[in-house]
């Protein structure tokens, strides 16, 4: 039988002069533990942290939701608030709920600096924690496993509950129910988030929702400090997005060979196929992008010697293959962190404190993990929800010194380009949707689509297979502006942008990008016209027919009809002879018609 300690934890006395709880340690906690305060933040608290604390203590609400961009210092704000509530005697116990095991240690270390003792090793079987601690750090999964244990701790004394990245409480219905059960009786609850809220409509515990003028229920944030504001304050780094296009070729599960240009306004199915082909470790696209990213990292390290890079992969197999590619490109063994790797936390910590060039991970480094020296990233995954995208980019925006610049390489596909352009947009969580968000792709949804529908009349005769890929530099996105144009990799035109210094402020970056854009355009304009002979007509016609046949196959599969019937419909609507005798324009008219049918899904 588990032992439950019935006596409430003893609260250490505050300083004799009535000062802040935890005395000097709490007052001097750096704004971004464990690093020293970045340039421009000499005061113990940043302006937003002080403003949020002032707002909180004006009303001292039971529930308070603070949304602050990654790297802004949410941990410092939360611990300062906690220490003040302890000092006043408002609460006597603290429970911090974190998304992952790795973050439990980080919270405990940060709390120690603030004079607050938290136990990150608490297990549900313990029943309670030793009297020398002020509280515990647990995970959402841990709470869901034994909500009753955490409810007893919560009710044993006035308690403050800190819900880190609170949107995780909605990851599963059982998790949300457990959080409500365990922490419903709490004296105070502080909810924190650093990213846009969930893409689904699962309600988040202890978050208030209010209907807007359209009747959509939106989450209400008590204090918000977004990326745009933090960038103006010099609290976070500006981010350059390097987008790469290219030509992709793959075989569908129906055996059709497809060819498409990454980033063109194709149907969702074609965009998915081109995107997945680009990320194939055996293809030239990802290999070229990794080479360009490594060149960029070399330039950044001239000004920031310990700067590191991070590749976010779709799955473990691709992560290992990307690591092999980087080993050959950089001449150095990358750190590989996998989601189910028991030694992952230690490897992340060692990388954070070291000077290695590259780390490759799946999802473990997508949220909450602090590696402040990360300056270059490769977004090599097909997840494109606002939540996941913001979590990944949040790994690169933490500022240590004035002028540090972050650079993220990504495929030139509309969903990612839209998210990059809207990085500064503040989002609320909506419980109601006017229409499905069809433009947001996700790894899990794409995997399900590859398996096919259960009601399909026939199993797919082939396995989806990437065949060939190539990369071209497309553009640079900075804020809401775009610079550059399509050029071949490893050329002067690409180096105009990859070679931008690693230490610049946002205004200097904008001015330099404008100059480089003008120089590149002039160089391309003055270049002699290419002497390469155009492709023979039969090759272009063949590619158009292949694309037409692939679209026919998609429509036929959805309808459960024969391919010949779909071909006949396209011919009837658009006119012209059979496919074998159709002109280029007639083929393109039918392709356009079928694309509209596919997009209506």
C-alpha positions in Angstrom: 0.0 0.0 0.0 1.4 3.4 -0.9 2.3 5.8 1.9 0.5 9.1 1.9 2.0 12.0 4.0 -0.9 13.7 5.6 1.0 16.7 7.0 1.1 19.8 4.8 4.6 20.9 3.6 6.3 23.4 5.8 6.7 26.8 4.2 10.1 28.4 4.8 9.9 31.9 6.2 10.4 34.9 3.8 13.1 37.5 4.4 13.0 39.5 7.6 12.5 42.7 5.7 9.4 41.5 4.0 11.1 41.3 0.6 10.5 38.9 -2.2 10.3 35.1 -1.3 13.6 33.4 -2.0 15.4 36.6 -1.3 18.4 37.4 -3.5 18.0 34.3 -5.7 14.5 35.1 -6.9 15.1 38.8 -7.3 18.2 38.1 -9.5 16.9 35.3 -11.5 18.0 36.0 -15.1 15.1 36.7 -17.5 16.1 33.6 -19.6 17.4 31.0 -17.3 19.9 29.2 -17.6 21.6 31.9 -19.7 22.5 35.4 -18.7 20.1 38.1 -19.6 20.4 39.0 -23.3 21.4 42.5 -24.5 18.9 45.2 -23.5 17.5 43.3 -20.5 19.7 44.5 -17.6 16.8 44.7 -15.1 15.9 41.5 -13.1 12.6 41.4 -15.0 11.8 42.2 -18.6 9.1 44.9 -19.2 6.5 42.4 -20.3 7.1 40.1 -17.2 6.8 43.1 -14.9 3.6 44.3 -16.7 2.1 40.8 -16.6 2.9 40.5 -12.8 1.4 43.9 -12.1 -1.8 42.9 -14.0 -2.0 39.6 -12.1 -1.7 41.1 -8.7 -4.2 43.9 -9.4 -7.0 41.3 -9.3 -5.3 38.1 -8.2 -7.6 35.8 -10.2 -7.9 32.1 -9.6 -7.1 31.4 -13.2 -4.7 33.3 -15.4 -3.6 32.5 -19.0 -0.3 34.0 -20.2 0.7 33.6 -23.8 4.3 34.6 -24.6 6.4 33.8 -27.7 9.1 31.1 -27.2 12.2 32.6 -25.8 10.4 35.5 -24.0 10.9 34.1 -20.5 7.7 32.4 -19.5 9.5 30.3 -16.9 11.0 33.3 -15.2 7.6 35.0 -15.1 5.9 32.0 -13.6 8.5 31.4 -10.9 8.5 35.1 -9.9 4.7 34.9 -9.5 5.0 31.7 -7.6 7.6 33.0 -5.2 5.4 36.1 -4.5 2.4 34.0 -3.8 4.5 31.9 -1.4 5.8 35.0 0.3 2.3 36.3 0.9 1.1 33.0 2.2 -1.5 32.7 -0.5 -0.3 29.3 -1.5 1.9 26.7 0.3 2.3 24.1 -2.3 3.3 24.2 -6.0 2.7 21.7 -8.8 4.2 22.3 -12.2 2.8 20.2 -15.1 5.1 20.0 -18.1 4.6 18.3 -21.5 7.7 16.0 -21.4 10.0 14.3 -18.9 13.0 16.3 -20.2 11.3 19.6 -19.2 10.7 18.4 -15.6 14.5 18.7 -14.9 14.6 22.2 -16.6 11.8 23.5 -14.4 13.4 22.1 -11.2 16.7 23.7 -12.1 15.1 27.1 -12.9 13.1 27.0 -9.7 16.2 26.3 -7.7 17.7 29.5 -9.0 14.6 31.3 -7.7 14.9 29.8 -4.2 12.0 27.4 -4.9 12.6 23.6 -4.3 10.7 21.4 -6.7 11.0 17.6 -7.0 11.3 16.4 -10.6 11.6 12.8 -9.6 8.3 12.4 -7.9 6.4 9.3 -8.9 2.7 8.6 -8.5 3.5 5.6 -6.3 5.1 8.0 -3.8 1.7 9.4 -2.8 3.3 12.7 -1.6 6.7 14.4 -1.7 9.3 15.0 1.1 8.7 18.0 3.4 11.9 19.8 2.3 10.3 20.6 -1.1 7.9 23.3 -2.0 6.3 21.1 -4.7 6.7 18.8 -7.6 7.2 18.8 -11.4 5.1 16.2 -13.2 3.9 15.5 -16.8 0.4 15.6 -18.2 0.7 11.8 -18.8 1.7 11.3 -15.2 -1.4 13.3 -14.0 -3.6 11.3 -16.3 -2.3 8.0 -14.9 -3.3 8.8 -11.3 -5.3 11.9 -11.0 -6.4 11.0 -7.5 -2.9 11.3 -6.2 -2.4 14.8 -7.5 -5.9 15.8 -6.2 -4.9 14.8 -2.7 -1.7 16.8 -3.0 -3.7 19.8 -4.3 -6.2 19.7 -1.5 -3.7 19.1 1.3 -2.8 22.8 1.4 -3.5 25.9 -0.6 -1.8 25.2 -4.0 -0.6 26.9 -7.1 -0.8 24.9 -10.3 1.5 25.9 -13.2 0.3 24.3 -16.4 3.2 24.7 -18.9 2.1 24.6 -22.6 -1.4 24.2 -21.4 -2.8 23.1 -24.8 -1.3 19.7 -24.0 -4.1 19.2 -21.5 -6.4 18.7 -24.5 -4.2 16.1 -26.2 -6.7 13.4 -25.2 -10.1 13.4 -23.5 -8.7 11.4 -20.6 -5.9 13.9 -20.1 -8.3 16.9 -19.9 -10.6 15.0 -17.5 -7.6 14.1 -15.3 -6.3 17.7 -15.2 -9.8 18.9 -14.2 -10.1 16.3 -11.5 -6.6 16.8 -10.1 -6.4 20.6 -10.1 -10.0 21.7 -10.0 -9.8 22.4 -6.2 -6.5 24.4 -6.6 -6.3 27.8 -4.9 -4.6 29.4 -8.0 -3.9 28.1 -11.5 -1.4 29.7 -13.9 -1.6 28.5 -17.5 1.2 29.2 -19.9 1.5 28.8 -23.7 4.2 29.8 -26.2 2.6 28.7 -29.4 -0.7 29.0 -31.3 -3.3 26.9 -29.7 -4.5 23.5 -30.9 -5.6 22.8 -34.4 -8.5 20.7 -33.2 -11.6 21.7 -31.2 -10.9 19.9 -27.9 -11.5 22.3 -25.1 -8.5 23.1 -22.9 -9.1 22.9 -19.1 -9.3 26.1 -17.2 -9.3 28.2 -20.3 -12.2 30.6 -20.8 -14.0 30.7 -24.2 -16.1 33.7 -25.4 -18.2 33.8 -28.6 -17.1 36.4 -31.1 -19.4 38.3 -33.5 -19.6 35.2 -35.8 -20.6 32.9 -32.9 -17.2 31.2 -32.8 -16.0 30.4 -29.3 -12.4 31.7 -28.9 -10.0 31.3 -26.0 -9.4 34.4 -23.9 -5.8 35.2 -23.0 -5.3 37.3 -19.9 -1.8 38.5 -21.0 -0.3 38.1 -24.5 3.3 38.9 -25.6 3.7 37.9 -29.2 6.7 37.4 -31.5 6.2 40.8 -33.2 6.3 42.7 -29.9 9.3 40.6 -28.6 11.2 41.2 -31.9 10.8 45.0 -31.5 12.0 44.7 -27.9 15.1 42.7 -29.0 14.0 39.8 -26.9 14.0 37.3 -29.7 15.9 36.8 -33.0 14.6 37.7 -36.4 14.1 34.7 -38.6 15.1 34.3 -42.3 13.2 31.6 -44.2 15.1 30.1 -47.1 12.6 28.4 -49.4 13.7 25.8 -52.0 11.6 24.6 -54.9 12.5 21.9 -57.5 11.2 19.2 -59.8 9.9 16.0 -58.2 8.9 12.7 -59.7 7.2 9.8 -57.9 5.0 6.7 -58.5 1.6 6.7 -56.9 0.0 3.7 -55.1 -2.0 3.2 -58.3 1.2 2.8 -60.4 1.0 6.2 -62.1 4.2 8.2 -62.5 3.8 11.8 -61.5 6.0 14.8 -62.1 5.5 18.2 -60.6 7.3 21.3 -59.6 7.5 21.9 -55.8 5.6 25.0 -54.8 3.3 25.3 -57.9 -0.4 25.8 -57.2 -1.3 22.2 -57.7 -4.0 20.1 -56.0 -3.4 19.0 -52.5 -2.7 15.4 -53.6 0.0 16.5 -56.0 1.5 19.0 -53.5 1.6 16.1 -50.9 3.4 13.8 -53.3 5.9 16.4 -54.4 6.6 17.4 -50.8 7.2 13.9 -49.6 9.4 13.2 -52.6 11.5 16.3 -51.7 12.1 14.9 -48.2 13.2 11.5 -49.4 16.8 11.0 -48.1 17.8 9.2 -51.3 16.8 12.2 -53.5 18.9 15.1 -54.5 16.5 17.8 -53.1 17.1 17.2 -49.4 20.8 16.5 -50.0 21.3 19.8 -51.7 19.3 21.7 -49.0 21.4 20.1 -46.3 24.5 21.2 -48.1 23.2 24.7 -48.4 22.2 24.8 -44.8 25.7 23.6 -43.7 27.3 26.4 -45.8 24.9 28.8 -44.0 26.0 27.5 -40.6 29.6 27.9 -41.5 28.9 31.6 -42.3 27.0 32.1 -39.1 29.8 30.5 -37.0 32.2 33.1 -38.3 30.4 35.6 -36.0 28.8 33.1 -33.5 31.5 30.4 -33.0 29.2 28.0 -31.1 26.2 28.3 -33.4 24.4 25.0 -34.0 22.0 23.6 -36.5 18.9 21.4 -36.1 17.1 19.2 -38.6 13.5 18.2 -37.8 12.7 14.9 -39.5 9.4 13.2 -40.2 10.3 9.9 -38.6 13.1 8.0 -37.0 14.3 6.2 -40.2 14.6 9.5 -42.0 16.3 11.1 -39.0 19.0 8.5 -39.1 19.5 8.8 -42.8 19.7 12.6 -42.6 22.4 12.2 -40.0 24.4 10.0 -42.3 24.1 12.7 -45.1 25.2 15.4 -42.7 28.2 13.3 -41.5 29.4 13.2 -45.1 28.6 16.9 -45.8 30.1 18.5 -42.6 32.7 15.9 -41.7 31.4 15.7 -38.2 29.1 13.2 -36.4 25.7 14.8 -35.7 23.8 14.3 -32.5 20.6 12.2 -33.1 17.7 12.5 -30.8 14.7 10.1 -31.2 11.4 10.4 -29.5 11.6 7.0 -27.7 15.3 7.2 -26.9 15.9 7.0 -23.1 19.1 8.9 -23.4 17.6 11.7 -25.5 17.5 14.3 -22.7 21.2 13.8 -21.9 22.1 14.1 -25.6 20.1 17.4 -25.9 21.8 18.8 -22.8 25.3 17.8 -24.0 24.6 19.4 -27.4 23.3 22.5 -25.8 26.5 22.9 -23.8 28.9 21.9 -26.6 30.0 23.2 -29.9 28.9 20.4 -32.3 27.5 21.6 -35.7 24.3 19.6 -36.1 21.5 17.8 -34.2 18.8 15.7 -36.0 15.6 15.0 -34.2 12.0 13.9 -34.9 9.6 15.6 -32.5 11.4 15.6 -29.1 13.0 19.0 -29.8 9.9 20.6 -31.2 8.6 22.2 -28.0 9.9 23.6 -24.7 13.5 22.3 -25.1 16.1 25.1 -24.7 19.1 25.0 -26.9 19.9 28.7 -27.2 22.8 28.3 -29.6 20.6 26.9 -32.3 20.8 29.3 -35.2 20.2 27.3 -38.4 17.3 24.9 -39.0 16.0 22.6 -41.7 12.3 21.9 -41.7 12.4 18.4 -43.2 8.9 17.2 -42.1 5.5 17.3 -43.7 3.7 18.6 -40.6 2.2 22.0 -41.3 -0.2 22.8 -38.6 0.3 26.3 -37.0 0.9 24.7 -33.6 3.7 22.4 -34.7 5.3 24.9 -37.1 5.5 27.6 -34.3 6.9 25.0 -31.9 9.7 24.2 -34.3 10.5 27.8 -35.1 10.5 28.6 -31.4 13.6 26.5 -31.0 15.6 29.1 -33.1 14.3 32.5 -31.8 15.9 32.6 -28.4 18.2 35.5 -28.3 21.5 35.5 -26.4 23.3 38.5 -27.8 22.3 41.6 -29.8 22.0 41.0 -33.5 21.9 37.2 -33.7 19.9 36.0 -36.7 18.1 32.7 -37.1 17.8 30.9 -40.5 15.3 28.1 -41.3 15.4 26.2 -44.6 12.1 24.8 -45.8 10.3 23.4 -48.9 8.6 25.9 -51.0 5.1 24.7 -50.5 2.1 27.0 -50.0 1.1 25.8 -46.4 4.7 26.4 -45.1 5.2 29.7 -46.9 1.9 31.0 -45.5 2.9 30.0 -41.9 6.3 31.6 -42.4 4.7 34.8 -43.6 2.3 34.8 -40.6 4.9 34.1 -37.9 4.0 37.3 -36.1 0.2 36.6 -36.2 -1.4 36.1 -32.8 -3.9 33.1 -32.7 -6.6 32.1 -30.3 -8.0 28.6 -29.8 -11.3 28.2 -31.6 -13.9 25.6 -30.4 -16.0 26.1 -33.5 -15.0 25.9 -37.1 -16.8 27.5 -40.0 -15.1 25.0 -42.5 -12.4 22.3 -42.4 -8.8 23.6 -42.5 -7.9 21.7 -45.7 -4.7 23.7 -46.3 -3.0 22.4 -43.2 -1.1 19.2 -43.8 0.0 16.8 -41.1 2.3 13.7 -41.1 -0.3 11.5 -39.5 -3.0 12.5 -42.0 -0.7 12.0 -44.9 0.3 8.5 -43.6 -3.4 7.6 -43.3 -4.1 8.9 -46.8 -1.3 6.6 -48.1 -3.0 3.6 -46.6 -6.2 4.3 -48.6 -9.8 4.2 -47.5 -11.2 1.1 -45.8 -14.1 1.2 -48.3 -11.9 1.1 -51.4 -13.1 -1.5 -53.7 -9.6 -2.7 -54.6 -6.3 -2.6 -52.7 -3.7 -0.4 -54.2 -1.6 -2.5 -56.6 1.6 -0.5 -55.9 3.5 1.1 -53.0 3.9 4.9 -53.2 7.6 5.5 -54.2 9.7 8.6 -54.7 11.7 8.4 -57.9 13.7 11.5 -58.5 14.1 15.1 -57.1 16.1 18.2 -57.7 16.4 21.5 -55.8 16.4 25.1 -56.8 16.7 28.1 -54.6 13.4 29.9 -54.6 13.2 32.9 -52.3 13.9 34.4 -48.9 11.0 35.3 -46.6 11.6 37.9 -44.0 8.6 39.3 -42.2 5.9 39.8 -44.8 8.4 40.5 -47.6 10.0 38.1 -50.2 13.4 38.5 -51.8 15.3 36.6 -54.6 14.1 34.4 -57.4 14.6 30.9 -58.8 18.3 30.1 -59.2 20.4 27.0 -59.2 22.1 26.0 -55.9 25.8 26.6 -55.3 25.8 29.7 -57.5 26.7 33.3 -56.8 23.0 34.1 -56.8 22.2 31.6 -54.0 25.3 32.8 -52.0 24.0 36.3 -52.1 21.5 35.2 -49.5 23.1 32.2 -47.8 26.2 34.4 -47.1 24.3 37.1 -45.1 26.2 37.8 -41.8 25.0 36.0 -38.7 25.0 39.2 -36.6 22.5 41.8 -37.9 19.5 43.6 -36.4 16.1 43.4 -38.1 16.5 46.7 -39.9 19.9 45.9 -41.2 18.7 42.5 -42.5 15.8 44.2 -44.4 18.2 46.7 -46.0 20.7 44.1 -47.0 18.1 41.8 -48.4 16.8 44.6 -50.6 20.3 45.3 -51.9 21.0 41.6 -52.6 17.7 41.2 -54.3 18.4 44.1 -56.7 21.9 42.8 -57.3 20.7 39.3 -58.1 18.0 40.6 -60.4 20.5 42.8 -62.3 22.9 39.9 -62.7 20.3 37.5 -64.0 18.9 40.3 -66.4 22.4 40.9 -67.8 23.3 37.3 -68.3 23.4 36.1 -71.9 20.4 34.0 -72.9 20.8 30.3 -72.5 22.0 28.4 -75.5 20.4 25.2 -74.4 18.0 23.7 -76.9 14.3 23.5 -75.8 12.9 20.2 -74.9 11.5 18.2 -77.8 7.7 18.6 -78.2 7.1 14.9 -77.6 8.8 15.1 -74.2 6.5 17.9 -73.1 3.4 16.2 -74.5 4.4 13.0 -72.6 4.6 14.8 -69.3 1.2 16.5 -69.8 -0.4 13.1 -70.6 1.2 11.6 -67.5 -0.2 14.4 -65.4 -3.6 14.0 -67.0 -3.7 10.3 -66.5 -2.7 10.7 -62.8 -5.5 13.1 -62.2 -7.9 10.8 -64.0 -6.8 8.0 -61.6 -7.4 10.2 -58.5 -10.9 11.1 -59.7 -11.8 7.6 -60.7 -10.6 6.1 -57.4 -12.7 8.6 -55.4 -15.8 7.9 -57.5 -15.3 4.2 -57.9 -15.6 4.6 -61.7 -13.5 3.3 -64.6 -10.7 5.6 -65.9 -12.3 5.6 -69.3 -15.5 7.3 -67.9 -13.5 10.1 -66.4 -11.5 10.6 -69.6 -14.8 10.8 -71.5 -16.2 13.3 -69.1 -13.1 15.6 -69.4 -13.2 15.3 -73.2 -17.0 16.1 -73.3 -16.6 19.2 -71.0 -13.4 20.6 -72.6 -13.8 19.4 -76.1 -11.2 18.0 -78.5 -10.2 14.5 -79.8 -9.0 11.5 -77.7 -5.9 12.0 -75.6 -3.5 10.5 -78.2 -4.6 13.2 -80.8 -5.2 16.1 -78.4 -3.0 19.2 -78.6 -1.0 20.6 -75.7 -3.6 23.2 -74.9 -6.4 20.7 -75.0 -4.5 18.5 -72.6 -4.0 21.4 -70.3 -7.7 22.4 -70.4 -8.6 18.9 -69.2 -5.9 18.9 -66.5 -7.3 22.2 -65.3 -10.9 20.8 -65.2 -9.8 17.7 -63.3 -7.8 19.7 -60.8 -11.0 21.6 -59.9 -12.8 18.3 -59.4 -10.0 17.1 -57.0 -10.0 20.4 -55.1 -13.7 20.1 -54.4 -13.2 17.2 -52.0 
